[in-house]
Amino acid sequence: MHMNEGVRLKELLSDTKIVLMPTSDGQAVLVDGEDVTEEIRSAEVTQAVSAVAAHNGVRELMVE
């Protein structure tokens, strides 16, 4: 999937459970039950954020 495919990204996000959990070190990020705290802070993810967040449907789901 390409980061410019807004409809597909929205569908993927709607089928994904994201949980933010407080920890003694700050906050853990779980995606579908998997701890992705370190991966979510990688350079690759950081570079993709703007392209993904440019889609209205993705932004709408993220603020729910």
trRosetta pair geometry for C-beta under 8 A, 3 or more apart (Angstrom, degrees):
i j d omega theta_ij theta_ji phi_ij phi_ji
1 5 5.6 -111 -169 51 89 138
1 8 5.4 -153 -140 124 123 137
1 9 7.1 147 157 -72 134 72
1 12 7.2 -149 39 -42 179 148
2 5 5.1 105 65 -16 79 103
3 9 7.4 50 -149 -75 45 138
3 48 5.6 -147 -103 -153 143 95
3 51 3.9 46 140 124 132 131
3 52 5.5 -84 -156 -64 98 73
4 51 6.6 -68 -67 -176 65 109
5 8 4.1 -1 135 35 118 117
5 9 5.9 139 92 -24 72 89
6 9 5.6 -58 -142 37 29 111
6 10 6.2 29 160 -20 66 105
6 54 7.8 -97 -89 94 112 80
6 55 3.5 170 -127 -128 104 130
6 56 7.5 38 -167 35 138 65
6 57 5.8 116 167 34 100 115
6 58 6.8 -114 -148 -20 79 104
7 10 5.9 -55 -150 35 29 111
7 11 6.5 30 152 -18 63 105
7 57 7.1 63 -103 35 42 162
8 11 5.6 -51 -148 35 35 113
8 12 6.3 36 153 -20 66 104
9 12 5.7 -53 -148 36 32 112
9 13 6.3 31 154 -18 65 107
9 52 6.0 -172 -160 -143 151 87
9 55 5.9 124 70 46 134 162
9 57 7.5 135 84 86 89 109
9 58 5.4 -22 122 -76 118 120
10 13 5.7 -56 -146 39 30 111
10 14 6.3 32 156 -22 65 106
10 55 6.7 -130 -51 137 98 133
10 57 3.6 -26 -92 129 141 128
10 58 5.7 -119 -83 -65 74 63
10 61 6.4 151 -145 -14 78 137
11 14 5.8 -54 -147 33 29 111
11 15 6.7 14 157 -7 62 110
12 15 6.1 -71 -156 44 29 102
12 16 6.2 26 150 -25 67 119
13 16 5.4 -65 -143 35 34 115
13 58 5.9 128 -14 -127 160 75
13 61 4.9 122 124 102 128 153
13 62 7.4 -59 -170 -60 144 77
14 61 6.1 -109 -76 -121 72 146
16 31 6.3 -16 -177 -165 111 93
16 32 6.0 -78 -148 -49 72 100
17 30 7.8 -16 114 115 89 94
17 31 7.3 146 80 -160 56 43
17 32 5.5 110 47 -88 87 51
17 33 7.4 41 77 -31 119 69
18 29 7.1 -20 -164 -168 92 89
18 30 7.2 153 -156 83 43 58
18 31 5.6 -10 -103 -104 72 72
19 29 7.6 152 80 -158 52 43
19 30 4.3 -9 58 59 100 108
20 27 5.6 -5 -173 -177 95 121
20 28 7.4 156 -159 78 46 49
20 29 6.0 -16 -104 -103 68 67
20 30 7.9 -161 -72 23 24 76
21 27 6.7 147 74 -161 41 66
21 28 4.5 -18 63 59 99 99
21 29 7.9 -170 22 -74 77 22
21 30 6.5 40 -8 -8 116 111
22 26 7.8 -117 -148 142 59 27
22 27 5.9 -43 -105 -103 44 72
22 28 7.9 -6 77 17 3 79
23 26 6.2 5 61 59 91 43
23 27 6.3 156 18 -106 87 16
23 28 5.0 76 -30 -26 128 99
27 37 7.6 178 109 -126 59 112
28 35 5.9 -45 -174 -136 116 101
28 37 4.8 -68 -141 -71 63 130
29 35 7.3 109 75 -157 52 55
29 36 5.4 -61 100 72 100 80
29 37 4.9 143 31 -90 81 60
29 40 4.9 -1 68 -3 154 159
30 33 6.0 -2 176 -128 116 14
30 34 6.4 147 -157 66 72 31
30 35 5.7 -38 -98 -90 76 51
30 36 7.0 125 -125 15 25 81
31 34 5.6 -31 67 60 73 89
31 36 4.9 3 11 4 111 136
36 39 4.5 -63 -168 53 83 114
36 40 5.1 92 126 -38 95 98
37 40 6.2 -56 -147 27 20 111
37 41 7.3 4 157 -6 54 110
38 41 6.3 -74 -163 40 33 104
38 42 7.4 55 143 -51 65 90
39 42 5.6 -28 -162 -14 44 119
39 45 6.7 108 149 -37 67 138
40 45 5.6 -147 -157 145 36 171
41 45 7.0 13 -2 61 5 132
41 46 7.5 26 -169 -51 39 105
42 45 4.9 94 60 9 82 99
42 46 6.9 -145 98 -5 43 90
43 46 5.5 -56 -145 39 33 116
43 47 6.2 35 157 -22 67 106
44 47 6.0 -57 -151 34 26 110
44 48 6.7 15 155 -13 61 111
45 48 5.9 -66 -150 40 33 107
45 49 6.7 54 152 -50 66 91
46 49 6.0 -32 -155 -6 32 118
47 50 8.0 -58 177 22 35 97
48 51 5.6 -66 -162 45 55 110
48 52 5.7 45 148 -18 86 112
49 52 6.1 -67 -147 42 27 105
49 53 5.7 15 164 -11 68 117
50 53 5.9 -61 -135 45 25 105
50 54 6.4 43 158 -42 61 100
51 54 5.9 -43 -157 9 27 119
52 55 6.7 -56 -180 18 42 107
52 58 5.7 -144 163 168 78 168
53 58 6.3 -128 -113 102 35 125
53 59 6.0 74 -162 -76 71 94
53 62 7.8 -34 -116 8 86 159
55 58 4.3 74 79 7 103 109
55 59 6.9 177 89 -9 54 85
56 59 5.8 -60 -149 39 33 109
56 60 6.2 36 156 -23 69 106
57 60 5.7 -51 -147 33 30 114
57 61 6.6 25 158 -13 63 106
58 61 6.1 -61 -153 39 30 106
58 62 6.3 28 154 -22 66 110
59 62 5.7 -58 -145 35 31 112
59 63 6.7 17 162 -11 65 108
60 63 6.6 -71 -154 38 26 99
60 64 7.2 42 150 -41 61 97
61 64 5.8 -37 -158 1 40 119
